[in-house]
Amino acid sequence: MSVLQDLADELTIRLAAPVGISDLTLAHLAAGPHPLNVDWMRRESLLSRAAPRKSQEYYAALGVRPSMTGPLHTPEDVENGVSARWVVPARWSGRTYGYIWIIDENGTSVPQADIEDLTDYAERIAETIHRRTSRLRDRASSVRDLLLSNRRGHLDTAGWLYDVAGYPQGPVAVLVMSLTGDVDTANLPISVLDGPLPRAVPGEVWRFVDQRRAVMLLPPETVTRRGATERVAEHAKQVTETELDAPGSVVIGIGDPVANLYEASTSFRQARLAVRALTAFDTLPRIQSWSDLGALRAVVSIPDELLDDAIPPGVAMLQEESPFLAETLDAYFATGCSVPDTCRLLSISRGTVYYRLQRAETISGLSLKDGADRMTLQVGLAVMRLRDSGQQTHVSSERVVSEVVGARGLHQIPRIDR
């Protein structure tokens, strides 16, 4: 990004006006020095590095489109608090790759002659964006091959990345970002994470977008820097929700660090399962690491074909009797088996809580006074919620049986803290 930053700085000095560079989605790529009182659109771009959908629609209506071939002046919009701008398409080899944005404070502070003299800058910026985009796409293909191939393909790709591509040696981790079911966007924009990362994050994060999810491979430099993994996750969530104009529409699972690329599939699997937990259990934080899931890791690792078998018959009967019974038990366990807190959480009377708990004991044949029975109820309810959420694991039954359930049986999983 240093080339684009240098060009933005040069243009800011040459035009004596604030200059920004964006890609075709209007996502911020670089900017020269700006005063503190810039309008809200530029401020949003500088802070979040993404353009909200309303910004994209606003400028598209004014004619800012990839098909434009020359500079466009957009007038000041006092009603919406938007300054006048010159928009110059960054074109190279007959194609537009991005835009140069020059804030024109009073509508006449930047002469049109100066704008029309930016052809060389526009071509250099366009070529730089093109090469950067090509590099990102090549990296996306490599990460896709690394994590979505079979075991042999995974190992071959890891070896190629080390031996040919020069990927740095050391621990890596995988993040998976997914859209939640209540957002109406069909898929993530393929370029949603193409913008630069915060400067506080070291290393280069390779990523690819696959329909409703994005997968990020964190390099050793990021993984070993304290707090950097969380900053990447927070940045990705903010940028995506800003571009989609859909707050709360994204969840992110973080896999544990592994020794090298040869083991990256393990971190990828953990990140996917963390997303599965986040989608099924909405009381969890929207960014969740695998290691912080505790005993819930065992539940979300159960393959789809085993979910029905993992629900004790008595627990299954609760849902058939009334969804309020399962809801009350969930609240009861979530509050540490506190009846007063359950009353407050569900906004129901103490008598109603006691009645539902007693009814649940009668139907399930399990006693809330017995520790093992409480575990059976709690885990069974968690498995039932996971099944009803429809989140798939794509994990083999044999692996889960050997790694998670084991000879002890599901009923011996410790209490799930939520």
C-alpha positions in Angstrom: 0.0 0.0 0.0 3.0 2.3 0.3 2.9 3.2 -3.4 -0.7 4.3 -3.2 0.0 6.2 0.0 2.9 8.0 -1.7 0.8 9.0 -4.6 -2.0 10.2 -2.4 0.5 12.4 -0.5 2.0 13.8 -3.7 -1.5 14.7 -5.0 -2.5 16.3 -1.8 0.6 18.6 -1.9 0.2 19.3 -5.7 -3.5 20.2 -5.5 -3.4 21.8 -2.0 -6.6 19.8 -1.3 -7.4 16.6 0.6 -7.0 13.6 -1.7 -8.2 10.0 -1.2 -7.9 6.9 -3.3 -10.5 4.1 -3.4 -11.3 0.9 -5.2 -14.5 0.4 -7.3 -16.5 -0.3 -4.2 -15.4 3.1 -2.8 -13.4 1.3 0.0 -10.6 3.5 1.2 -7.1 2.5 0.0 -5.0 5.5 0.8 -5.3 9.2 1.7 -3.2 12.2 2.1 -3.4 14.6 5.1 -6.9 15.7 6.0 -8.3 18.4 8.2 -10.4 17.4 11.2 -13.5 19.0 9.8 -14.0 16.8 6.7 -17.5 15.8 5.9 -19.0 12.6 7.3 -18.5 10.5 4.2 -14.7 11.1 4.1 -14.5 10.7 7.9 -16.4 7.4 7.7 -14.0 6.2 5.0 -10.9 7.2 6.9 -12.1 5.6 10.2 -13.6 2.3 8.9 -11.8 2.0 5.6 -15.1 0.8 4.0 -17.8 2.7 2.2 -21.4 2.2 3.6 -23.9 1.1 1.0 -25.7 4.5 1.2 -22.4 6.1 0.1 -22.1 3.8 -2.9 -25.7 4.5 -3.9 -25.3 8.2 -3.3 -22.4 8.6 -5.7 -23.7 6.1 -8.2 -26.8 8.3 -8.6 -24.4 11.2 -9.3 -22.6 9.2 -12.1 -19.7 7.7 -10.3 -19.5 4.3 -12.0 -16.8 2.2 -13.6 -18.0 3.2 -17.0 -17.0 6.9 -16.5 -14.0 7.9 -18.6 -13.2 11.4 -17.4 -13.3 13.6 -14.3 -16.7 14.3 -12.6 -17.5 17.2 -10.3 -20.1 16.4 -7.6 -21.7 19.5 -6.1 -21.9 20.4 -2.4 -24.9 18.9 -0.7 -25.7 21.0 2.3 -28.8 19.1 3.2 -26.8 15.8 3.5 -23.7 17.4 4.9 -21.5 16.4 1.9 -18.7 18.6 0.5 -18.1 19.1 -3.2 -15.7 16.7 -4.8 -13.8 16.0 -8.0 -13.9 12.3 -8.8 -11.2 11.1 -11.3 -11.5 7.5 -12.6 -8.2 5.6 -12.2 -8.0 3.9 -15.6 -5.4 1.7 -17.1 -5.5 -0.3 -20.4 -9.0 0.9 -21.1 -10.5 -0.2 -17.8 -11.4 1.6 -14.5 -9.8 0.1 -11.4 -10.6 2.8 -8.8 -11.2 6.5 -8.1 -9.2 9.5 -7.0 -11.3 11.7 -4.7 -10.4 15.4 -4.3 -12.4 17.4 -1.8 -13.3 20.8 -3.3 -14.1 22.9 -0.2 -16.0 25.8 -1.8 -16.7 24.2 -5.2 -14.0 26.2 -7.0 -10.9 25.8 -4.9 -9.5 23.2 -7.3 -9.3 24.3 -10.9 -10.6 21.9 -13.6 -7.4 22.4 -15.5 -5.4 20.9 -12.6 -7.8 17.9 -12.5 -7.5 17.2 -16.2 -3.7 17.2 -15.8 -3.8 14.1 -13.6 -3.9 11.5 -16.4 -0.4 10.1 -15.5 -1.3 9.9 -11.8 -4.6 8.1 -12.6 -2.8 5.5 -14.8 -0.2 4.8 -12.1 -2.8 4.5 -9.5 -5.0 2.2 -11.7 -2.0 -0.1 -12.5 -1.0 -0.3 -8.8 -4.6 -1.2 -7.8 -4.7 -3.8 -10.6 -1.5 -5.5 -9.6 -2.6 -5.4 -5.9 -6.0 -7.0 -6.8 -4.3 -9.7 -8.9 -1.9 -10.4 -6.0 -4.9 -10.7 -3.6 -6.7 -13.0 -5.9 -3.6 -15.3 -6.3 -3.3 -15.4 -2.5 -7.0 -16.1 -2.2 -6.6 -19.1 -4.5 -3.7 -20.4 -2.5 -5.6 -20.2 0.8 -8.6 -21.9 -0.8 -6.4 -24.7 -2.1 -4.7 -25.0 1.3 -7.8 -25.2 3.4 -10.4 -26.8 1.1 -8.4 -29.5 -0.6 -8.1 -33.1 0.5 -5.2 -34.1 2.8 -2.7 -34.6 0.0 -3.7 -31.3 -1.7 -3.4 -29.5 1.7 0.1 -30.8 2.3 1.2 -30.0 -1.3 -0.1 -26.5 -1.1 1.6 -25.9 2.2 4.9 -27.1 0.8 4.5 -24.8 -2.3 3.7 -21.8 -0.2 6.9 -22.3 1.9 9.2 -23.4 -0.9 8.0 -21.3 -3.9 5.9 -18.4 -2.5 8.2 -17.7 0.4 5.5 -17.8 3.1 7.1 -17.1 6.5 7.8 -20.0 8.8 6.1 -20.1 12.2 2.7 -20.5 13.8 -0.5 -19.6 11.9 -4.2 -19.3 12.7 -7.4 -19.2 10.8 -10.4 -16.9 11.2 -13.8 -17.6 9.6 -16.3 -14.8 9.2 -19.9 -15.7 8.4 -23.2 -13.8 7.7 -25.9 -14.6 10.1 -29.2 -16.0 8.9 -31.2 -12.8 9.5 -29.3 -10.6 6.9 -31.0 -10.4 3.5 -27.7 -10.1 1.6 -27.3 -13.3 -0.5 -23.5 -13.4 -0.4 -20.5 -11.4 0.8 -19.0 -9.1 -1.8 -15.8 -10.8 -3.1 -13.8 -7.7 -2.4 -15.1 -7.0 1.1 -11.8 -7.6 2.8 -9.5 -6.2 0.1 -8.8 -3.0 1.9 -5.8 -2.4 4.1 -5.6 -3.7 7.7 -5.1 -1.3 10.6 -1.5 -0.2 10.9 -1.3 -1.7 14.4 -1.7 -5.2 12.8 1.7 -6.6 11.6 2.0 -9.0 8.8 -0.2 -9.7 5.7 -3.5 -11.6 6.2 -4.3 -13.8 3.2 -8.0 -14.4 2.7 -10.7 -15.6 0.4 -14.5 -15.0 0.2 -16.7 -18.0 -0.3 -20.4 -17.1 -0.7 -21.6 -16.2 2.8 -18.3 -16.6 4.6 -14.8 -15.2 4.4 -11.7 -17.2 5.5 -8.6 -15.4 6.8 -5.1 -17.0 7.2 -3.1 -15.1 9.9 0.7 -15.2 9.5 3.3 -15.8 12.2 3.9 -12.0 12.6 0.2 -11.5 13.4 -0.4 -14.6 15.5 2.6 -13.9 17.8 1.7 -10.2 18.4 -0.4 -9.9 21.5 -4.0 -8.8 20.7 -3.4 -8.7 16.9 -5.6 -11.6 16.1 -8.5 -10.0 17.9 -7.9 -6.7 16.1 -8.0 -8.4 12.8 -11.4 -10.0 13.7 -12.8 -6.7 15.0 -11.7 -4.9 11.9 -13.1 -7.5 9.5 -16.5 -7.4 11.3 -16.6 -3.6 11.3 -15.6 -3.2 7.6 -18.1 -5.9 6.5 -21.1 -4.6 8.5 -20.3 -1.0 7.4 -20.2 -2.0 3.7 -23.4 -4.0 4.0 -25.0 -1.3 6.2 -26.1 -4.2 8.4 -24.9 -3.9 12.1 -24.8 -7.2 13.9 -24.9 -9.2 10.7 -21.5 -10.9 11.1 -20.0 -13.5 13.4 -16.4 -14.6 13.5 -14.8 -17.8 14.8 -11.1 -17.9 15.7 -9.2 -21.2 15.5 -6.3 -21.9 17.8 -2.8 -21.1 16.5 -1.0 -24.2 15.0 2.7 -24.8 14.5 2.7 -24.2 10.7 0.8 -24.3 7.4 0.8 -28.1 7.4 -1.5 -28.1 10.4 -3.7 -25.1 9.2 -6.7 -27.3 8.5 -7.0 -28.0 12.2 -7.3 -24.3 13.0 -9.7 -23.9 10.0 -12.0 -26.7 11.4 -12.0 -25.1 14.9 -12.9 -21.7 13.4 -15.8 -23.2 11.4 -17.1 -24.9 14.5 -16.8 -21.7 16.5 -19.0 -20.1 13.9 -21.4 -23.0 14.2 -21.6 -22.3 18.0 -22.1 -18.5 17.4 -25.0 -19.1 15.0 -26.8 -21.6 17.2 -26.2 -19.9 20.5 -27.0 -16.2 20.3 -25.9 -15.5 23.8 -22.3 -15.9 22.9 -20.1 -12.9 21.9 -20.2 -12.3 18.2 -16.4 -12.9 18.0 -15.5 -16.2 19.6 -12.3 -18.2 19.8 -12.4 -21.9 19.8 -10.4 -22.2 23.0 -12.9 -20.0 24.9 -15.9 -22.3 24.1 -15.1 -24.7 26.9 -17.3 -27.8 27.0 -19.5 -26.4 24.2 -16.7 -27.5 21.8 -17.8 -31.1 22.3 -21.4 -30.3 21.4 -20.7 -28.3 18.3 -18.3 -31.0 17.1 -21.1 -33.6 16.8 -21.9 -34.3 13.1 -25.3 -33.7 11.8 -26.2 -37.4 11.4 -25.5 -38.0 15.1 -27.4 -35.0 16.6 -30.7 -36.8 17.0 -29.0 -39.8 18.7 -27.1 -37.4 21.1 -30.4 -36.0 22.5 -31.6 -38.1 25.4 -35.3 -39.2 24.9 -36.5 -37.3 27.9 -35.0 -34.1 26.7 -36.5 -34.5 23.2 -39.9 -34.9 24.9 -39.6 -31.5 26.5 -39.7 -29.8 23.1 -42.7 -31.9 22.0 -44.6 -31.0 25.2 -43.9 -27.2 25.0 -41.1 -24.9 23.8 -41.6 -22.9 27.0 -40.2 -25.8 29.1 -36.9 -25.9 27.1 -36.7 -22.0 27.2 -37.2 -22.0 30.9 -34.5 -24.7 31.5 -32.1 -22.8 29.2 -32.6 -19.6 31.3 -32.3 -21.6 34.5 -29.0 -23.0 33.5 -27.7 -19.7 32.1 -28.4 -18.0 35.4 -26.5 -20.6 37.4 -29.7 -22.4 38.4 -31.1 -19.3 40.1 -34.9 -19.1 40.2 -35.0 -15.3 40.9 -32.7 -14.6 38.0 -34.7 -16.8 35.7 -37.8 -14.9 36.6 -36.1 -11.6 35.7 -34.6 -13.0 32.5 -37.9 -14.3 31.2 -40.2 -11.7 32.9 -42.4 -14.3 34.4 -43.5 -15.0 38.0 -41.7 -17.3 40.5 -44.7 -19.6 40.5 -44.5 -20.0 36.7 -40.8 -20.9 36.9 -41.3 -23.5 39.6 -44.3 -25.0 37.7 -42.3 -25.3 34.5 -39.2 -26.7 36.2 -41.3 -29.4 37.9 -43.2 -30.1 34.7 -39.8 -30.5 32.9 -38.6 -33.0 35.6 -41.8 -35.0 35.2 -41.7 -35.2 31.4 -38.0 -35.9 31.1 -37.7 -38.2 34.0 -34.6 -36.3 35.2 -34.1 -34.5 38.5 -32.7 -31.0 38.8 -31.4 -32.0 42.2 -29.1 -34.6 40.7 -25.9 -33.4 39.2 -25.6 -36.0 36.5 -29.3 -35.4 35.5 -28.7 -31.6 35.3 -25.7 -32.3 33.0 -27.8 -34.5 30.8 -30.6 -31.9 30.6 -28.2 -29.0 29.8 -26.1 -30.8 27.2 -29.2 -32.4 25.7 -30.8 -28.9 25.3 -27.6 -27.6 23.8 -27.5 -30.4 21.2 -31.2 -29.9 20.5 -30.7 -26.2 19.9 -27.7 -26.9 17.6 -29.8 -29.4 15.6 -32.7 -27.0 15.2 -30.3 -24.2 14.1 -29.4 -26.2 11.0 -25.7 -25.4 11.2 -23.7 -28.1 9.5 -20.2 -29.3 10.6 -18.9 -31.3 7.6 -16.9 -33.3 10.0 -16.6 -37.1 9.8 -18.5 -39.2 12.4 -15.5 -41.4 13.1 -13.3 -38.5 14.0 -15.8 -36.9 16.3 -16.6 -40.2 18.1 -12.9 -40.8 18.8 -11.9 -37.2 19.6 -14.9 -35.8 21.4 -17.5 -38.3 22.7 -15.1 -41.2 23.5 -15.9 -44.1 25.7 -17.3 -42.0 28.6 -20.4 -40.9 26.7 -21.9 -37.5 26.0 -23.6 -37.3 29.4 -20.3 -36.9 31.2 -19.4 -33.6 29.5 -19.0 -30.9 32.2 -21.4 -28.1 32.7 -21.6 -25.6 29.7 -21.1 -22.0 30.8 -22.9 -19.5 28.6 
